[in-house]
Amino acid sequence: MSSIRYVIAREILDSRGIPTIEAEIFTNSGSYTADVPSGTSSGIHEAFELRDNKSRYSGKGVKLAVKNMEKISHKITGMDVTNQKGIDNALIAMDGTENKSKLGANAILAVSLAAARAGAAESKLKLYEYIGTLSGNKKFTLPVPYMNIINGGMHAGSELSIQEFLIVPKNFQTFSRALRAGTEIYSDLKKIILARYGNFAINVGYEGGFVPPLQNTEEALQLIQKAINSSGYSGKVFIAMDAAASSFYHEKYFLDRKIYSSDQLLEFYRKLVQDYGIISIEDPFDEDDWNGFSKITQEIPIQVVGDDLLSTNVKRIQEALNKKACNCLLLKANQIGTLTETIEAAKLAMKNNWRVIVSHRSGDTSDSFIADLAVGLGCGQIKAGAPCRGERTEKYNQLLRISEHIKIFG
């Protein structure tokens, strides 16, 4: 047994230049780190992200979360590093709040993920293999990438209301081939935007997608459709969207300079699915518009993804199951706060024949944990951003490493 000797934390920067927390666990055999990402459009049902709310870093510092690591270290020192559930449960009990507001979900998750890395090393397993043992999954498959190539909403400075326009290279035999297709389409899209709008239009948003001066949703979809066709991937690469509808909901939905009721927005989505072959829409309605989610899930035969609606929370997932409110879970560990709870959320979704997409955040780091998480769970889908910016490409590069390891060792 390798036990935890002590835990430290530090304030680091995420991809937006905003502070986040990194934990480092020291065991008898080494030290292991994990970074915690942060969202820009965070749902109201997510676990609590502890910030300092002081003058430094415009109130975004995480020194309070770092300081809480002293208490956490005292609590889990001496625990078996391979007892992931025991460590996570101790952290949950120590916090004692429903949303982890005492210690901060960011502090708790940093320790939980670092413990998983330490546990994998002690067990002499790759991280994805170790996650497989924790979740009971024995079949490791590489996920289909959801690549955000045009940014809108809160992730960009454009007039687009829809937050993410994604491509899904799904009809390929290997992950590397799917990644190549997505990257080639991204490159062609850049050329198309340059030709139409000029050099200033190829700036990128938080997740690496382009931010051209578009006025409405269909303009973005037409650009992507043209890039898919010009790259020769028609019929193999499809379009998905993350509406992040809570960001444009104020009693009504304010989208593309128009006002929609929930039923009118449903018809808008129906037309987009018919005209552009969209296969997946994330958060098509506000995070508490259960009726809108139920209607689109039952009426339009696409993947309906719950992000803000579900917040990786088993209680809300169960409510969605009861109301038939979606058919896919967007899995974000920092929405719930521990790896154990993240795995429980994924297992509940998959047990009920939902799909699962493991996801990054807009404020991310170069930590590639979610790549191993997607493979370890065997969920089959990952959302990691455009093939651009180091914090995004590192997830894809880690998946390339994992695919090679699986090919060699099974």
N, C-alpha and C positions, 0 to 999 in steps of 0.2 A: 504494500500500500504506500502511495505517495501522498502525503498530507500537505495541506496549505500551511505555509510558514507565515506569510503576511501578504497584505494587499496594499498597493498604493495606486494613486490616480493622478492625472495631470490634465490641465486645460489645454486643448489643442484647437486647431481651426478646421472647419469643414470646407467644402468646396465653394461656399459663398463668402468665405472669410468671416464666418460667425463662429464663436467658440462652441466646442462640444467637449465631451469627456472621453478620456482613454483610461482604462484600468489595466494594471499589470499585476498578475498573480505570481507569487514566488512559491515554488514547491521544493521538495528535496532534490529534484533533478533538473530544475531550470526555471525560467520565467516565461510568461505567456501574456500577450496583450490582446485587447480588443477595443475598437472604437465604436462609438454610437452615432448614427446619423440623425438628422432632424428634418422635419417637413416644413414647407412653406405654407401650404394649404392644409393645415392639420384639422381633423374633425373634432367636434366637441366631446365625443365619447372616448377619445384616446386617453391612455394613462398619462399622468402629469409629468411634464418635463420641467424640472427645477431650474430656474434661472435666478440670477442675483437681484435683478431689477435695481441696480445701482448705476452710477454715472459711467463706469468703465464699460467699454464695448456697447454703449447705448442701452445698457440694461440687460444685455444678452450674455454676460459672463456666467460661468458655471462654477465659481469658487465654492459656493455653498454645497453643490453636489460633490466636489472634490473633497471638501472637509468631512462630509458624511462618510467618506471612505475609511476614516479612522475607526468609526463605530462598526462599520461593516467588517473591517479587517479583524477587529477584536472578536466579533461574533462567529466568524467562520474559520478562524485560525485553528488548525488541528483537524479539520474535517478531511475525509477522504476525497481527493479531487475527482475521482471517478463516480462519486455519488451526486450526479447532476440534479436529480430531483430533490435530494436532501438539502443541497446547497440552495437551490431556488426556493424551496419551501421555507427555509430558515430566513431568507431575505424577505419573503412575502410576510411572514409572521412578524419579523422585526419592524417592518414598516407599519403594518397594522391598519392601513387605510384601503378603501375600495379602489382608489385610483393611483396608489403609490405616491401620494403627495408629501409624505413625511420625509422620506429619503430621496425621492425623485426617481421616476422610472428610468431616467438616463443613467443615474448612478448604479441602480440595481442591474440594468441590462448589461452595462459594461462588464460588471463582475460575472454575470451569468455566462456571457459569451467567452470571456477569457477563461473561465473554468472549463468550458467545453473544449477549448483548445488544449488546456493542460490535461484534461481527461483523455483526449484522443492520443496525446503524446505518451502518457503513462500506459495506455492500452496498446500502444504500438500500432495504431490505426491512423489512416488518413482522416481528416476532419469529416469528410462526407461519409466515410464508413462508420465512424463513431456516431454520427447523427442517425445513421441507419439503425444502429443497435439501440439507440434511445427511442426511436420511433417504431421499431419493429419492422422496418422496411429492409428487404433483402435484394430487391431488384433495382439496380442503379441505372438510370437512363438520363441522358442529357436533355435539358429542357429546350423547348422552342423559345427563341428570344422575341420579346416584344420591344421594338426599338422606336423610341420617340424621336421622330425626325423633323417635326415642326412643333415648336412650342407656342402656347398661347396662354390666356388666363393669367394667373398669378405667377407663372414661370417665365413671363416675357413682358416686354413693354409695348406689345402690339394691341390692336383693337379686337383681336380674336377673343371670343368668350370661352370657347372650348379650350381646355388646358393642354391636352396632348393629342397629337395625331401620330399614330404608330403604324409601322409595317410589321407583318408577321410572316417570316419565311418558314412555312410549316411543311411543305412537301419536299423535304430533302432527307437523304439517308443518314447524313452525319451532321453534327453540330458545326463543324468547321465549314462545311459547304453552305449551311444556312447563314452563318456569320458572313461569309464572303458575299452572298447574295444581298444581304442587308446593307453591307458596306458599299457595294457597287451601286445600289439604288441611291444611297445617301450621297455618293459622289455625283451621280447623274442629276439628282435634285439640286445640288449646288450649282451645276452648270446651267440648269434651267432657270434658277432664280437669278443668277448673274446676268444671263441674257435678257431677262425680262425687267429686272429692277435695278441692276447695277451693283457695284462693289459693296455699298453700304448695307445691302439687304442680306448679306451672308453672315452677319453676327449670329451668335448662338445664345440660347437661353440657359436656364439653370441645369437642364438635363442634356445639353448638347445639341438639341434640335434647332433648326434655323428659325429666324424671326423676321420673315419678310413682311412688308407693309400690306397686309391683307385686311379686307373689310368684313369678310364673312366666312362661315364654315365651308361652304361649297368651293370657294376659291382654293382653300388649303387642300381639300380632297382632290380637286382637279389637278393640282400640281403634283401630288403624290402619285395619282393614277398615271400621269404622263411619265413620271420617272420610272415607275414599274414597267410600263410598256416599252420605253426606250432602252431599258436595261435587258429586255428579253425575258422577263420573269412573270409575264402575265399568266395567271392560272397556278402559279407556285407561291406567290407572295401576296398576302392579303392586307387589308386595312383595318385598323382598330382605332378606337377613340377613348380617351378619358375625359369625360365632360366636366368632372368636378363641379357638378351643378349647384352644390351649396354655395359656391363662390358667386354665382349670378342669380341667386334666389333671394327675393325680398317680398314675400307674400305672393308674388308672381315670379315667373322666370324671365329675366331680361337678357335676351340672347340676340346677337347680331342686330342691335338697335331695334329690336321688336320685343313685344311683350306677349308671353305665352302662359296659358293655364297649363296645369299638369297634363290634361287630355290633349291639348293642342301641341304640347312638346312631344308627346308620344307619337302623334301623327308626323311631326317633323322628323323624328328618328326613323319612323317606318319608311318614309320617302328616301332618306339617306341610305338605308340598308338596301332598298330596291335599286337605287341608282348607282351606288358605288360598291356594292358587295361587301359592306362592312360585316365582319364576323364577330366583333366583340365591342361592347360599350361598357365602360366603367363609370360608376356613379352617375347614371343618366338623370337622376332626380336628387332633390335635397336629401340630406342624411336622415331626416325624419318623415319623408314622404313615402311611407310604406305602401300606400295605395298605388302610387306611380310605379314603384319597383315591381309590385305584384302584377300589374297590368302588362308591363313590357315583357316580363319573364314569361307570362302565359300567352301573350299574343304575337310576339315576334321571335322567330326561331333562331336566336343568336345567343352568344355567351353574354350574360348580364353579370357584371362584376360588382361586388360590394366592397367598397373601401371605407369611406367615411360612415357608411351605413352600418358596417360590421365592426370596424376597429379591432380586428383580430381578437374578438371577445366572444367566448363560447356562449354567453347568455344571449348576446345579440344574434349570433349565428343560429342558435336554436329558435329564436323568435322569427328569423327570416325563413328558416325551414318550415315552421308552422304556417307562415303566411305565404309561402312559395314566392318569396320576394326577390330572389336571384338564384343563380345556379353556379356561381363561381366566387371563391373567396380570394381577395387580395391580401396576401400574408405579409405583415410588417411587424417584426419583432418589437420595435420600439413603441408600437401602439399598445402593447400589453405589458411588456417589461421584463419577461424572463424567457429563456429558451424552452423550458418545460411547458409553460402556458402557450407558447407559439406552436409547439408540436401538438398539444392537445387540440388547439383550434384547427390545425390542418387535418388531424385525424378525424375530427367530428365532421368536417366538410367532406372529406373523401369517403368516409363511411356511408354518407348519404348521397353518393354518386355526384357530388359537385366536383368541379375542377378547382385547382388551386394555382394561383400565380404568386410566386415569391417576388417581393418587390424591394427596390432601393428607395431612397428618399431624395428630394430635390437638394437638400443639404447633406451631402454624403462625404465619405472619406475614401482613401485608397484601400481600406480594409475590404477584403473579398469574401467575407463570411457568407453572404447570401448565395454565392455560387455553390459552395459546399452544401448549404442548407437545401437548395433546390434539388440537387442530385441526391442528397441523403434521404430526403422525404419521398423522392420518386414522384414528385407532383407534375412534372412534365412541362412547366411553363415558368419563365422568368422575365421580369421587367427590369431592365438595368440601364435604360437610356439609349442615347444615340451612340454610334461607334466613334465617339469623339469625347475628349476630356479624360484625363488620366483616371479620375475616380470612377468613370463609367467603363472605360476599356479594361481596367484591371479585373472587373468581374468577368468579362468575356475572355480575357487571357487566362484567368484561373480555370474557366470551364474548358478551355483548350488543353490545359495541363491535365485536368481530371479525365477528359476523354481519352487522352493518350495513356494515362495510367490504367483506365478500365480496359482499353484495348490490349495492353500488354499483360496485365495481371487478372483481368476478369472482374 
